[in-house]
Amino acid sequence: MRGIWDRETVALLLLAALMPLALAWLWYGGVEAAGRLALTLLVSGLWHLIFMLARAQPPSFAGALTALAVAMLAPEDLGIFRLVMGISFGTVMGELVFGGWGRNVVNPATITLAFLGFGFPAAPWPDFVLPVAWAAIPAAGLGILLGVISGRIIAGALLAALLAWAIPGGAWPASLEKVLPVAWIGLVLLVCDPVASAATRPGRWGNGLLYGALIALFATGWDGGAPVQITVSAALLASLAAPILDEAAIALWRARRHRALARKTEDTSWLT
């Protein structure tokens, strides 16, 4: 919160980092993708405006982050009413009622996508061409360079993917290999949210490892699960576990600190 590093600076930098991913998706999605993004931006912006007028709560560019993730990952063929209802639920209940982005517990886009998936299970989930997943690599790199995406979360997820490749004998199962490109997109859009992810260094490693482990578990054990559905479910559980991972990391630090102080006290006890 010092100098220019306020909430809106972080949101704008995160938007800038995600531009390669967003532009690649719009390039391959065409008019339909642009229309979905315009709708999600409009609905999210209206709810921010309503809360600004009702609670003197300033709107945030973070609403565009939610809109982009929902536009890319939301189930298809929902119709305008269902999509608007889902965006409204996620934006209000996942972000604005807590006081806005920065005070929420779970990424509002993750809540929106989980709500739409559970509420309309028959709706088909979107598919992505491989170049869109490749575009998430420069997005992650820019986010790490700008300091708004944790490299430890990325490294933890990659470590989990490496273990999933090595344990079976140097090859990913076919079901997991199909999910990995979408899981990479979800990692950048949902899991690496600087608000909803873990804040401690060990917690961030654990956050990434847990997300990667859940992806591997769901991909190999969830019959009929679509890649985006698996990704959203793993992102939701990993986000819910982030406070627990931070609490465990802090408890371990306090225990080590207590032991170090106890040893120091014993070493100097002869002076008294």
C-alpha positions in Angstrom: 0.0 0.0 0.0 3.0 2.3 -0.4 3.4 4.8 -3.2 1.8 3.6 -6.4 1.4 0.0 -5.2 -2.3 0.1 -4.4 -5.0 -2.2 -5.4 -5.6 -0.7 -8.8 -2.0 -0.7 -9.7 -1.9 -4.5 -9.1 -5.1 -5.0 -11.1 -3.8 -3.0 -14.0 -0.5 -4.8 -14.1 -2.3 -8.1 -13.9 -4.5 -7.1 -16.8 -1.4 -6.1 -18.8 0.2 -9.4 -18.1 -2.9 -11.3 -19.2 -3.1 -9.5 -22.6 -1.2 -12.2 -24.6 -3.7 -14.8 -23.4 -6.7 -12.6 -23.9 -5.6 -11.5 -27.4 -4.9 -15.1 -28.5 -8.3 -16.2 -27.3 -10.0 -13.3 -29.0 -8.1 -14.0 -32.2 -9.2 -17.6 -32.4 -12.6 -17.1 -30.9 -13.7 -14.3 -33.2 -16.9 -12.4 -32.9 -18.5 -14.9 -30.5 -15.6 -14.6 -28.0 -15.7 -10.8 -28.3 -19.4 -10.8 -27.6 -19.0 -13.0 -24.5 -16.3 -10.7 -23.2 -18.4 -7.6 -23.9 -21.3 -9.1 -21.9 -19.2 -10.2 -19.0 -17.5 -6.7 -18.9 -20.9 -5.0 -19.0 -22.5 -7.1 -16.2 -19.5 -6.9 -13.9 -19.2 -3.2 -14.5 -22.9 -2.6 -13.7 -22.5 -4.4 -10.3 -19.4 -2.4 -9.5 -21.4 0.8 -10.3 -24.3 -0.3 -8.1 -22.0 -1.0 -5.1 -20.2 2.3 -5.7 -23.4 4.2 -5.5 -24.9 2.2 -2.6 -21.8 1.9 -0.4 -19.4 4.6 -1.7 -17.2 1.8 -2.7 -14.9 2.7 -5.6 -15.1 0.4 -8.7 -12.0 -1.6 -9.5 -10.3 -2.7 -12.7 -10.3 -6.1 -11.1 -13.8 -6.5 -12.4 -12.2 -6.8 -15.9 -10.1 -9.7 -14.6 -13.2 -11.6 -13.5 -15.0 -10.8 -16.8 -12.1 -12.1 -18.9 -11.8 -15.4 -16.9 -15.6 -16.0 -17.0 -15.8 -15.2 -20.7 -13.1 -17.6 -21.5 -14.0 -20.5 -19.2 -17.8 -20.4 -18.7 -20.0 -23.2 -20.1 -21.4 -22.5 -23.6 -25.0 -22.4 -24.8 -26.3 -21.0 -21.5 -28.2 -18.1 -23.0 -27.9 -14.5 -21.9 -30.1 -14.8 -18.8 -28.2 -17.7 -17.2 -24.9 -16.2 -17.9 -25.9 -12.9 -16.5 -27.2 -14.6 -13.4 -24.0 -16.6 -12.9 -21.8 -13.5 -13.3 -24.0 -11.5 -10.9 -23.8 -14.2 -8.3 -20.0 -14.6 -8.5 -19.3 -10.8 -8.6 -21.6 -9.9 -5.7 -21.2 -13.0 -3.4 -17.5 -13.6 -4.3 -16.2 -10.1 -4.2 -18.3 -7.1 -3.6 -20.1 -8.1 -0.4 -16.6 -8.5 1.1 -15.7 -5.0 0.3 -14.2 -5.5 -3.2 -11.2 -7.1 -4.7 -8.4 -7.4 -2.1 -10.8 -8.5 0.7 -12.4 -11.5 -0.9 -11.5 -15.1 0.0 -12.0 -16.9 -3.3 -11.5 -15.6 -6.8 -14.9 -14.3 -8.0 -14.4 -15.9 -11.4 -13.9 -19.3 -9.8 -17.1 -18.9 -7.8 -19.0 -17.8 -11.0 -17.7 -20.8 -13.0 -18.3 -23.3 -10.2 -21.9 -21.9 -9.8 -22.6 -22.2 -13.5 -21.1 -25.7 -13.6 -23.1 -27.0 -10.7 -26.2 -25.2 -11.6 -26.3 -26.2 -15.3 -24.4 -29.5 -15.6 -25.7 -30.3 -19.0 -24.2 -27.2 -20.6 -21.1 -28.0 -22.6 -17.7 -26.6 -21.5 -15.6 -24.7 -24.0 -12.6 -26.2 -25.9 -9.4 -24.3 -26.5 -7.0 -24.6 -29.4 -3.4 -25.2 -28.4 -2.0 -21.8 -29.3 -4.3 -20.2 -26.7 -2.7 -22.4 -24.0 0.8 -21.5 -25.4 -0.2 -17.8 -25.0 -0.5 -18.4 -21.2 3.2 -18.8 -21.0 4.2 -15.2 -21.8 1.2 -14.1 -19.6 2.7 -16.0 -16.7 6.2 -14.7 -17.5 5.0 -11.1 -17.6 3.1 -11.5 -14.3 6.1 -12.9 -12.6 8.3 -10.1 -14.0 5.8 -7.4 -12.9 5.5 -9.0 -9.5 1.7 -9.7 -9.6 1.9 -13.5 -10.2 3.8 -15.8 -7.8 6.6 -17.8 -9.4 6.4 -20.2 -6.5 2.8 -21.2 -7.4 3.8 -21.7 -11.0 6.8 -23.8 -9.9 4.7 -25.8 -7.5 2.2 -26.7 -10.2 5.0 -27.6 -12.7 6.6 -29.8 -10.1 3.3 -31.6 -9.6 3.1 -32.1 -13.4 6.6 -33.4 -13.5 5.9 -35.9 -10.7 2.7 -37.0 -12.5 4.9 -37.6 -15.6 7.8 -39.4 -13.8 5.8 -41.7 -11.4 4.1 -43.7 -14.2 7.4 -44.2 -15.9 8.0 -41.1 -18.0 4.6 -40.5 -19.7 1.4 -38.7 -18.8 -1.8 -40.7 -19.0 -3.9 -39.8 -22.0 -6.7 -38.3 -19.9 -4.2 -36.1 -18.1 -2.4 -35.0 -21.2 -5.7 -33.8 -22.6 -6.4 -31.6 -19.5 -2.9 -30.1 -19.1 -3.3 -27.2 -21.7 -6.5 -26.0 -20.1 -5.1 -26.5 -16.6 -2.3 -24.2 -17.5 -4.8 -21.5 -18.6 -6.7 -22.0 -15.3 -3.5 -21.7 -13.3 -2.8 -18.3 -14.8 -6.3 -17.0 -14.8 -7.7 -18.4 -11.5 -5.1 -20.0 -9.2 -2.5 -17.3 -9.4 -4.9 -14.5 -8.4 -2.7 -12.5 -5.9 -5.7 -12.0 -3.6 -7.1 -15.6 -3.4 -3.8 -17.5 -3.5 -1.5 -18.3 -0.6 0.6 -15.4 0.7 3.5 -17.2 2.5 6.4 -18.7 0.6 5.8 -22.3 1.7 2.1 -21.7 1.3 2.6 -20.7 -2.4 4.6 -23.8 -3.1 1.9 -25.9 -1.5 -0.8 -24.0 -3.4 0.7 -24.9 -6.7 1.5 -28.5 -5.7 -2.1 -29.0 -4.5 -3.6 -27.6 -7.7 -1.4 -29.8 -9.8 -2.1 -32.8 -7.7 -5.9 -32.2 -8.0 -5.6 -31.8 -11.7 -3.8 -35.2 -12.0 -6.3 -36.8 -9.6 -9.5 -35.5 -11.3 -8.1 -36.1 -14.8 -7.4 -39.8 -14.2 -10.3 -40.5 -11.9 -13.2 -38.4 -13.1 -15.0 -40.2 -15.9 -16.6 -37.8 -18.3 -15.2 -34.7 -16.8 -14.4 -32.0 -19.3 -11.0 -30.3 -19.1 -12.4 -26.9 -18.1 -14.7 -28.6 -15.6 -11.7 -30.4 -14.0 -9.7 -27.2 -14.0 -12.4 -25.1 -12.3 -12.9 -27.8 -9.7 -9.2 -28.0 -8.9 -8.9 -24.2 -8.8 -11.8 -23.9 -6.4 -10.4 -26.5 -3.9 -6.9 -25.1 -4.2 -8.2 -21.6 -3.5 -10.2 -22.8 -0.5 -7.1 -24.5 0.9 -4.9 -21.4 0.5 -5.6 -20.0 4.0 -5.0 -23.4 5.6 -1.6 -23.6 3.8 -0.7 -20.2 5.0 -1.7 -21.0 8.6 0.4 -24.2 8.5 3.4 -22.2 7.2 3.0 -19.6 9.9 2.6 -22.3 12.6 5.8 -24.1 11.4 7.7 -20.8 11.4 6.5 -20.0 14.9 7.5 -23.5 16.1 11.0 -23.1 14.6 11.3 -19.6 16.1 10.3 -21.0 19.5 12.9 -23.7 19.4 15.6 -21.3 18.3 14.8 -18.9 21.2 14.6 -21.9 23.6 18.1 -23.0 22.6 19.4 -19.5 22.8 18.0 -19.2 26.4 19.7 -22.5 27.3 23.0 -21.4 25.9 23.0 -18.1 27.9 21.5 -19.5 31.1 24.9 -20.0 32.7 25.3 -16.2 32.8 22.7 -16.0 35.5 
